[in-house]
Amino acid sequence: QVQLVESGGDLVQTGGSLRLSCAASGVIFSSVSQMDWYRQAPGKQPTFVARLARNLGTYYANSVKGRFTVSADAANNTLYLQMNSLLPEDTAVYLCKMDQAGHTYWGQGTQVTVSS
């Protein structure tokens, strides 16, 4: 059974940094075609933040490019999102998503709040 568990969310001030983690169980990291971070503001649909695609590299939403970095540790089956220079508009629940063998899996999310 696949399980994704995010952690690392917190309340920070504008300009601060956070590192989010997404611990994956029940997946074979080497077979995951792509691993994404999304975020969901209250009352809105999730929006794409960053992607780590196997053999294709990384992709970012324009709003976070240059501030956020996505990476993975295959030995620990963990996906990361390093977030720097945080802004109030980055406030949201951050969710990780993984695609493997035609199936899509989501975590429950971790809350990031950036105060002005």
C-alpha positions as CSV (number, residue, x, y, z in Angstrom):
1,Q,0.0,0.0,0.0
2,V,1.4,3.4,-1.1
3,Q,1.6,6.1,1.6
4,L,2.9,9.6,1.2
5,V,3.5,11.7,4.4
6,E,4.5,15.3,4.2
7,S,6.2,17.2,7.0
8,G,8.1,20.4,7.7
9,G,5.4,23.0,7.4
10,D,5.4,25.8,9.8
11,L,4.7,29.5,10.5
12,V,7.5,31.7,9.2
13,Q,8.1,35.4,8.5
14,T,8.4,36.9,5.0
15,G,11.9,36.1,3.7
16,G,12.2,33.0,5.7
17,S,13.0,29.4,4.6
18,L,11.5,26.0,5.1
19,R,12.3,22.5,3.9
20,L,9.4,20.2,3.3
21,S,9.7,16.5,3.2
22,C,7.5,13.8,1.7
23,A,8.3,10.3,3.0
24,A,7.1,7.6,0.6
25,S,6.3,4.0,1.5
26,G,5.1,1.2,-0.8
27,V,6.7,2.8,-3.8
28,I,9.9,1.9,-5.7
29,F,11.5,5.3,-6.1
30,S,13.4,4.2,-9.2
31,S,10.1,3.4,-10.9
32,V,8.3,6.6,-10.1
33,S,8.0,8.5,-13.3
34,Q,7.5,11.9,-11.7
35,M,7.2,13.4,-8.3
36,D,5.4,16.7,-7.8
37,W,4.7,19.3,-5.2
38,Y,1.4,21.1,-5.3
39,R,-0.1,23.7,-3.0
40,Q,-3.7,24.4,-2.1
41,A,-4.9,27.7,-0.7
42,P,-8.1,27.8,1.3
43,G,-11.1,27.5,-1.0
44,K,-9.0,26.9,-4.1
45,Q,-7.9,23.9,-6.2
46,P,-4.4,22.6,-5.8
47,T,-1.9,24.3,-8.1
48,F,1.4,23.0,-9.4
49,V,4.6,24.1,-7.6
50,A,7.5,21.8,-8.7
51,R,8.3,18.5,-10.4
52,L,11.1,16.1,-10.4
53,A,10.8,13.9,-13.5
54,R,12.8,10.8,-13.9
55,N,15.5,11.4,-16.6
56,L,13.9,14.7,-17.5
57,G,15.0,17.0,-14.7
58,T,13.1,19.6,-12.7
59,Y,10.3,22.0,-13.5
60,Y,8.9,24.9,-11.5
61,A,5.9,27.2,-11.5
62,N,7.0,30.7,-12.5
63,S,5.9,32.0,-9.1
64,V,8.5,29.9,-7.3
65,K,11.3,29.7,-9.9
66,G,14.6,30.8,-8.3
67,R,13.2,30.5,-4.8
68,F,12.2,26.8,-4.5
69,T,14.3,23.7,-5.2
70,V,12.9,20.1,-5.5
71,S,15.1,17.1,-4.8
72,A,14.9,13.5,-3.8
73,D,16.8,11.0,-1.7
74,A,16.2,7.6,-3.2
75,A,18.0,5.8,-0.4
76,N,15.4,7.2,2.1
77,N,12.4,7.3,-0.3
78,T,12.0,11.0,0.5
79,L,11.1,13.9,-1.7
80,Y,12.1,17.4,-0.6
81,L,11.1,21.0,-1.3
82,Q,13.5,23.7,-0.2
83,M,11.7,27.0,0.0
84,N,13.6,30.2,0.3
85,S,12.6,33.9,0.3
86,L,9.1,33.0,1.3
87,L,6.3,35.4,0.6
88,P,2.8,35.7,2.1
89,E,1.3,34.4,-1.1
90,D,3.2,31.1,-0.6
91,T,0.8,30.4,2.3
92,A,-1.0,27.1,1.5
93,V,-1.2,23.4,2.3
94,Y,1.6,21.7,0.4
95,L,1.0,18.3,-1.0
96,C,3.2,15.8,-2.7
97,K,2.1,13.6,-5.6
98,M,3.7,10.6,-7.2
99,D,2.9,8.7,-10.4
100,Q,3.9,5.1,-10.6
101,A,2.8,2.4,-13.1
102,G,-0.2,4.4,-14.2
103,H,-1.4,5.2,-10.7
104,T,-1.4,8.6,-9.0
105,Y,-0.8,9.0,-5.2
106,W,-1.3,12.1,-3.0
107,G,-0.2,12.8,0.5
108,Q,-2.4,14.6,3.1
109,G,-0.4,17.8,3.0
110,T,1.5,20.1,5.4
111,Q,0.6,23.7,6.3
112,V,2.9,26.5,5.4
113,T,2.0,30.0,6.7
114,V,4.0,33.0,5.8
115,S,3.4,36.1,7.9
116,S,3.9,39.6,6.5
